[in-house]
Amino acid sequence: MAKLKIGIVGMGGIGNNHARCYTANQHTDIVAVCDIIKDKADKAAEAYGAKAFYSVREMLKSGIHLDGCSVTTAGIENGGDHHKPTMELLRAQIPVLGEKPISNEISKARQMVKLAKDRHVPYGVNLNHRFTPAAVQAKEWLKKGRLGELNIVNMTMWINNPNESSPWFHIRALHPHSLDVMRYFAGDVDKVQAFFKKGKGRKIWSNVQANLLFANGVIGHLTGSYDAGGSYGLETLELVGSEGRVVINEACEKLRFYPRFSNQVESFDHLGGMQSFGDTFPSRIGAWVEDLRKKTPPAKIDAKAEDALKVQLVIESIIKSWETGKVVTVPQK
Ligand SMILES: NC(=O)c1ccc[n+]([C@@H]2O[C@H](COP(=O)([O-])OP(=O)(O)OC[C@H]3O[C@@H](n4cnc5c(N)ncnc54)[C@H](O)[C@@H]3O)[C@@H](O)[C@H]2O)c1
């Protein structure tokens, strides 16, 4: 099978990260890189042996063939710039792997998801935290009944991030990841209730505690912060079932299974050889490439855009809960 021809739009740090993943992937060739900042596009073109473009319109007009395209733009709350290039690519029937958050605006996220659906174009999002052998193993245990009935899903995710650009930057930009992992294990979220706190000297809502009720009755809790991280780690996921408890640290580094009725704990460090969070990028992009190669139907794409829209709907409901002081029912689309 010929290598897939790949484009990347937005050549900042993360666009270059995607580029390194496609370069290392034996099934892909980067043929086009695009950035509205000429220098960034030119440098990337040189580094990856691709053609440089300075707008998606120009890239599409050139007639270059693309089997798929990453959209690694950023913008307001790290999601404000994704809409325009994504709509242009989807209209041209080009499969898109977008970055998170899918958008900082629900109406725009809905438009992109709808367009991809109407046109039957694959549209995935880089919700990379679930693409670890540890998460896959834990899900397998859950499916096979090793945890018994799942009762509780807890997630802590925090990093040091002094960015003060918008009041809701922390929840909108970071927590697509945490909430996606929670949804990966427990499904759709029905209701939320949340409290926020501004960190010391901060203007933005940089700390959050949110309670979640999933549609299947599972209950969960999210702890999030932009005022932590460092030696505190990045993330801790806990699944509590009637027969056992699973803890995953740092997405991939430690996986523990604690049986409820025995003290024989099972421990895996770096399952599948995954070293650290950085390895989730090639893992997620590898899964996207496999979806493209196998022509996975758009509705079955792993971590599809619809999942990314659903986490933003949870996020907006969490904000609404804090603003209204009420338990909020999460819209499902
Ligand atoms: N999945 C993850 O773990 C992870 C981690 C960090 C960041 N991110 C996400 O990655 C995205 C990019 O982050 P970054 O730090 O690389 O941002 P960045 O601002 O450094 O880079 C974005 C680039 O996109 C370009 N751009 C904007 N609009 C464009 C357009 N219409 N056409 C072409 N180029 C355009 C900008 O000029 C810029 O060079 C963000 O959405 C961020 O949330 C994801």
The ligand as an SDF file (V2000), in Angstrom:
LIG
                    3D

 44 48  0  0  0  0  0  0  0  0999 V2000
   -2.9300   17.0670   22.6190 N   0  0  0  0  0  0  0  0  0  0  0  0
   -2.0690   17.6070   23.4700 C   0  0  0  0  0  0  0  0  0  0  0  0
   -1.5530   16.9580   24.3820 O   0  0  0  0  0  0  0  0  0  0  0  0
   -1.7350   19.0620   23.3320 C   0  0  0  0  0  0  0  0  0  0  0  0
   -0.7220   19.6320   24.1150 C   0  0  0  0  0  0  0  0  0  0  0  0
   -0.4590   21.0010   23.9610 C   0  0  0  0  0  0  0  0  0  0  0  0
   -1.2000   21.7550   23.0570 C   0  0  0  0  0  0  0  0  0  0  0  0
   -2.1960   21.1590   22.3210 N   0  0  0  0  0  0  0  0  0  0  0  0
   -3.0090   21.9120   21.3510 C   0  0  0  0  0  0  0  0  0  0  0  0
   -2.2760   22.0790   20.1450 O   0  0  0  0  0  0  0  0  0  0  0  0
   -2.7270   23.2620   19.4800 C   0  0  0  0  0  0  0  0  0  0  0  0
   -1.5320   24.0640   18.9980 C   0  0  0  0  0  0  0  0  0  0  0  0
   -0.7470   24.4830   20.0760 O   0  0  0  0  0  0  0  0  0  0  0  0
    0.6560   25.2450   19.8540 P   0  0  0  0  0  0  0  0  0  0  0  0
    1.2030   25.4400   21.1950 O   0  0  0  0  0  0  0  0  0  0  0  0
    1.4670   24.5300   18.8410 O   0  0  0  0  0  0  0  0  0  0  0  0
    0.1270   26.6460   19.2540 O   0  0  0  0  0  0  0  0  0  0  0  0
    0.9570   27.7750   18.4740 P   0  0  0  0  0  0  0  0  0  0  0  0
    0.2100   29.0400   18.6590 O   0  0  0  0  0  0  0  0  0  0  0  0
    2.3950   27.7120   18.8720 O   0  0  0  0  0  0  0  0  0  0  0  0
    0.8840   27.3290   16.9420 O   0  0  0  0  0  0  0  0  0  0  0  0
   -0.2640   27.4750   16.1610 C   0  0  0  0  0  0  0  0  0  0  0  0
    0.1750   27.8740   14.7510 C   0  0  0  0  0  0  0  0  0  0  0  0
   -0.9870   27.9080   13.9020 O   0  0  0  0  0  0  0  0  0  0  0  0
   -0.8270   28.9790   12.9810 C   0  0  0  0  0  0  0  0  0  0  0  0
   -2.1540   29.2980   12.4150 N   0  0  0  0  0  0  0  0  0  0  0  0
   -3.2150   29.8910   13.0200 C   0  0  0  0  0  0  0  0  0  0  0  0
   -4.2560   29.9710   12.1790 N   0  0  0  0  0  0  0  0  0  0  0  0
   -3.8630   29.4160   11.0150 C   0  0  0  0  0  0  0  0  0  0  0  0
   -4.5010   29.1810    9.7680 C   0  0  0  0  0  0  0  0  0  0  0  0
   -5.7740   29.5550    9.5700 N   0  0  0  0  0  0  0  0  0  0  0  0
   -3.8100   28.5890    8.7880 N   0  0  0  0  0  0  0  0  0  0  0  0
   -2.5220   28.2100    8.9830 C   0  0  0  0  0  0  0  0  0  0  0  0
   -1.8610   28.3940   10.1520 N   0  0  0  0  0  0  0  0  0  0  0  0
   -2.5210   28.9760   11.1580 C   0  0  0  0  0  0  0  0  0  0  0  0
   -0.1780   30.0810   13.8000 C   0  0  0  0  0  0  0  0  0  0  0  0
    0.4530   31.0260   12.9920 O   0  0  0  0  0  0  0  0  0  0  0  0
    0.7960   29.2670   14.6690 C   0  0  0  0  0  0  0  0  0  0  0  0
    2.0690   29.1500   14.0670 O   0  0  0  0  0  0  0  0  0  0  0  0
   -3.6550   23.9770   20.4710 C   0  0  0  0  0  0  0  0  0  0  0  0
   -4.9910   23.7550   20.1030 O   0  0  0  0  0  0  0  0  0  0  0  0
   -3.3730   23.3110   21.8050 C   0  0  0  0  0  0  0  0  0  0  0  0
   -4.5060   23.2570   22.6640 O   0  0  0  0  0  0  0  0  0  0  0  0
   -2.4450   19.8350   22.4490 C   0  0  0  0  0  0  0  0  0  0  0  0
  1  2  1  0
  2  3  2  0
  2  4  1  0
  4  5  1  0
  4 44  2  0
  5  6  2  0
  6  7  1  0
  7  8  2  0
  8  9  1  0
  8 44  1  0
  9 10  1  0
  9 42  1  0
 10 11  1  0
 11 12  1  0
 11 40  1  0
 12 13  1  0
 13 14  1  0
 14 15  2  0
 14 16  1  0
 14 17  1  0
 17 18  1  0
 18 19  2  0
 18 20  1  0
 18 21  1  0
 21 22  1  0
 22 23  1  0
 23 24  1  0
 23 38  1  0
 24 25  1  0
 25 26  1  0
 25 36  1  0
 26 27  1  0
 26 35  1  0
 27 28  2  0
 28 29  1  0
 29 30  1  0
 29 35  2  0
 30 31  1  0
 30 32  2  0
 32 33  1  0
 33 34  2  0
 34 35  1  0
 36 37  1  0
 36 38  1  0
 38 39  1  0
 40 41  1  0
 40 42  1  0
 42 43  1  0
M  CHG  2   8   1  16  -1
M  END
$$$$
